[in-house]
Amino acid sequence: MHQQHVFKFKSWRRVLFLSAAFLLALSVGTGCKKETSSLGASALNPDDLLASGAIDTFRIHTFSEESFSVRTDDQIFGLVGAYNDPKMGIMDASLYTQLTIAGTMTLPANATILIDSLVLALEYGGYYGKLSPQTFEVYRLDDTLSLTTSYYRTSTKNHLGGNITDPAPSWSPTITPNPTKQVVIGNDTVPAQLRLRLDTLVARSLVDDLQAGNSAFTNSTNFQNYFKGLHIKVSNPSPAPSTGGIMYFKMGGTGRTKMTIYYHISGDPLARTLDFPINANTADFNSVSITNIPAVQNVIDNPATNNQEQFYAQALKSYGGVQFAGIDNLPANCVIHDAVLVLPVAYQTGTLYYPSSNVLLGYKSASTGKILTTGETTTYDAATASYIVDVKDYVQSVTIGNAVNTGLYFFPLYMGGTAERIVFNGPNTLNKKKPRLIIKYTEY
């Protein structure tokens, strides 16, 4: 079962809503022309609009455009895994994260500490693709992370080398993820999580330094300089077509995403734990490699000359664009009563790679050339397999000269924190449904 997701800045993980401004590190520019004010606010039924006398003869040019400015730090979900979508290509995602401590951590200096296990628990928030077996690897970082640094899909950090998953033959890091099965831990039953057993030698080192009075354990800042963090990835970056998936892991708020040392004190049967949480006080980012198939990459690389059969929007990499020939020629004294853009999607219900439930709409600033967004969204219409977008304000702004007709841009709402993609039908599609712009206006 695929889950719907609520995304927000990590520093806002205690609340339930998101400002979409983080998606492309967007900023509103200024200039001599007023920028478009709103998009996609209240979509209408296109058939009803045509029946009322609207026209839909506008020529549409579609394209895809790559962005390297999608921030991937402080997402509510960390991404780990790899999948091979035959229509799009391969995505391989890994997670870099700090750990923290709560207050001062202590152990009896003279006690004999017996390590039972060291476990990295990552609470599931969903997934994209197929739940195929994947081999997980964990590395200890050699570089520090910072909450004040911006990270992107191509960002990386050095690690110390040596996979620190548990080498014991009684446990295997090759796991078929199960994002819906609850987990029993002692006497508690908790929501589904991936539990990776790590080498107890790492726990031994932490415990020995803690007992010795190392100042690293007096506060989170000292600890994060001492234990810089983890890199979590999979060893299968090139899965076979239609296999693999990207797991979504909750990165804070619940207290269940953490590293834990399970131990006993010699002579005392009580089971004890030391927790190292991942929460609002820890920096993290998704590092993602995307290798699109040649047909998709050609559309991205040649926005002016692609064959117009399909265009694409993909989280972390690219957004789809639509330009409208002819709306510049609408009379300057016209009043746009309604304008609806219909964007059909190539998707069959129930297949693995579903389109985003919501897309953000953007436009290119005439003054800065940046892609801007109002933060407004359009919901996927499963009945028509399309996004039906109210673009009245955009068209009206173009006709009266308050906006330049550079087109509209569409991309997954959760651009920096999912693996979703959308395959749009272009104007030359071989499918029955084509994109169209429907406008009803009068002159005054």
Secondary structure, 3 states (H helix, E strand, C coil): CCCCCCCCCHHHCCCCCCCHHHCCCCCCCCCCCCCCCCCCCCCCCHHHHHHCCCECCCEEEEEEEECCCCECECCCEEEEEEEEECCCEEEEEEEEECCCCCCCCCCCCCCCEEEEEEEEEEEEEEEEECCCCEEEEEEEECCCCCCCCCCECCCCCCECCCCCECCCCCCCCEECCCCCCCEEECCEEECCEEEEEECHHHHHHHHHHHHCCCHHHCCHHHHHHHCCCEEEEECCCCCCCCCEEEEEEECCCCCCCEEEEEEEECCEEEEEEEEEECCCCCCEEEEEEEEECHHHHHHHHCCCCCCCCEEEEECCCEEEEEEEECHHHCCCCEEEEEEEEEEEECCCCCCCCCCCCEEEEEEECCCCCCEEEEEEEEEEECCCCEEEEECHHHHHHHHCCCCCCCCEEEEECCCCCCCCEEEEECCCCCCCCCCEEEEEEEEC
